[in-house]
Amino acid sequence: MGFFDNGLKGNIVTGLAIGIGSSILAPVVIPVLASVVKPMAKAAIKGGVLVYQKGREMAAEAQEVVEDLVAEVKAELDETGAGAAAGSIAAVAAEKKE
């Protein structure tokens, strides 16, 4: 930070030179930076879209697995009878109290 303390403090000519130099270089530097930054931004956005799509696919697969499990459980309950399942649950709860 010594450069900023000694070289730029109170010197208006240095400040003007930096301002004029940056205003001259800006039209040259900005298009060059834009040509570099634009492909990087596109790549980042493309990566984000791909991650989003993959996440949606994984969530859909997980939802399908859960729905299949629920359907299997409902089918088992229908086969054995919901009353029998409730009775067995009540029996287990009664045993735990004793």
C-alpha positions in Angstrom: 0.0 0.0 0.0 3.0 2.2 0.1 2.5 3.1 -3.6 -0.9 4.5 -2.9 0.3 6.4 0.1 3.3 8.0 -1.5 2.8 8.1 -5.2 -0.8 9.2 -5.6 -1.5 11.3 -2.5 -2.1 14.9 -3.3 -0.7 14.7 -6.9 -3.4 16.0 -9.2 -1.3 15.4 -12.3 -1.0 11.7 -11.6 -4.7 11.4 -11.0 -5.5 13.2 -14.3 -3.0 11.0 -16.2 -4.6 7.8 -14.8 -8.1 9.1 -15.7 -7.1 10.1 -19.2 -5.2 6.9 -19.8 -8.1 4.8 -18.7 -10.5 6.7 -20.8 -8.3 6.1 -23.8 -7.6 2.4 -23.1 -11.2 1.6 -22.1 -12.6 1.4 -25.7 -9.7 -1.1 -26.5 -9.8 -3.1 -23.4 -13.5 -3.6 -23.0 -14.1 -5.4 -26.3 -11.1 -7.6 -25.6 -12.4 -8.5 -22.2 -15.9 -9.0 -23.6 -14.7 -11.4 -26.2 -13.0 -13.4 -23.4 -15.8 -13.2 -20.8 -18.7 -14.0 -23.1 -17.7 -17.6 -23.9 -16.9 -18.2 -20.2 -20.3 -16.9 -19.2 -22.0 -19.1 -21.9 -20.1 -22.1 -20.6 -21.1 -21.4 -17.0 -24.8 -21.0 -18.0 -24.6 -24.2 -20.1 -23.2 -26.1 -17.2 -25.9 -24.7 -14.9 -28.7 -25.8 -17.3 -27.2 -29.3 -17.6 -26.9 -29.6 -13.8 -30.6 -28.4 -13.5 -31.8 -30.9 -16.1 -29.9 -33.8 -14.4 -31.3 -32.8 -11.0 -34.8 -32.9 -12.5 -34.2 -36.3 -13.9 -32.9 -37.6 -10.6 -35.9 -36.2 -8.7 -38.3 -37.7 -11.2 -36.6 -41.1 -10.8 -36.7 -40.8 -7.0 -40.4 -39.9 -7.1 -41.1 -42.9 -9.3 -39.4 -45.2 -6.8 -41.4 -43.8 -3.9 -44.6 -44.1 -5.8 -43.8 -47.7 -6.6 -43.1 -48.4 -3.0 -46.4 -46.8 -1.9 -48.3 -48.9 -4.5 -46.6 -52.1 -3.2 -47.5 -51.3 0.4 -51.1 -50.5 -0.5 -51.3 -53.8 -2.5 -49.9 -55.7 0.5 -52.4 -54.0 2.8 -55.3 -54.9 0.5 -54.2 -58.5 0.4 -53.8 -58.9 4.2 -56.6 -56.6 5.0 -56.2 -53.2 6.6 -58.0 -54.3 9.7 -55.6 -57.1 10.3 -52.7 -54.7 10.0 -54.3 -52.2 12.4 -54.9 -55.1 14.8 -51.3 -56.2 14.7 -50.1 -52.7 15.3 -52.4 -52.4 18.3 -51.2 -55.8 19.6 -47.6 -54.7 19.3 -48.4 -51.5 21.1 -50.2 -53.4 23.9 -47.2 -55.7 24.4 -44.8 -52.7 24.7 -47.0 -51.2 27.5 -46.8 -54.4 29.5 
